[in-house]
């Protein structure tokens, strides 16, 4: 999966295909690591379901 510009994927320690997701504007990092290809639906849920603490509409 191609991540939006404000997201980064960092390889999880000891794994080739698992990555932690980081939202760069707020610094939030996923505790769980994801395979960006086989877990695409989970990655989309994390990325598009994320709300930064302190965001107000």
C-alpha positions in Angstrom: 0.0 0.0 0.0 1.2 3.5 -0.8 0.9 5.6 2.3 -0.3 9.3 2.3 2.5 11.9 2.3 2.1 12.6 6.0 2.7 8.9 7.1 5.9 6.9 7.4 6.5 3.2 7.7 9.6 2.1 9.7 10.7 -1.5 9.6 10.0 -3.4 12.8 13.0 -4.7 14.6 13.9 -8.2 13.4 11.4 -8.3 10.6 11.8 -7.7 6.8 8.2 -7.1 5.9 6.6 -5.7 9.1 6.5 -2.0 9.6 5.3 0.4 12.4 3.2 3.3 11.1 4.0 6.9 12.1 1.9 9.9 11.5 4.5 12.6 11.1 2.5 15.7 12.0 1.6 14.5 15.5 4.3 11.9 16.0 1.8 9.0 16.8 3.4 5.6 16.1 1.5 2.3 15.9 2.3 -0.2 18.6 1.5 -3.1 16.2 3.6 -3.7 13.1 1.9 -4.4 9.8 2.8 -6.0 6.5 1.9 -3.1 4.1 0.9 -5.6 1.3 -0.9 -8.5 3.0 -2.5 -6.4 5.8 -3.6 -3.5 3.5 -7.1 -3.4 4.9 -5.7 -3.1 8.5 -3.2 -0.4 7.4 -6.0 1.6 5.7 -8.1 1.3 8.9 -5.2 2.7 11.0 -4.3 5.5 8.6 -7.7 6.7 7.7 -9.2 6.1 11.2 -6.4 8.0 13.0 -7.2 11.3 14.7 -4.5 13.4 16.3 -4.9 14.2 20.0 -6.0 17.8 20.3 -7.5 18.1 16.8 -10.7 20.1 16.8 -13.2 20.4 13.9 
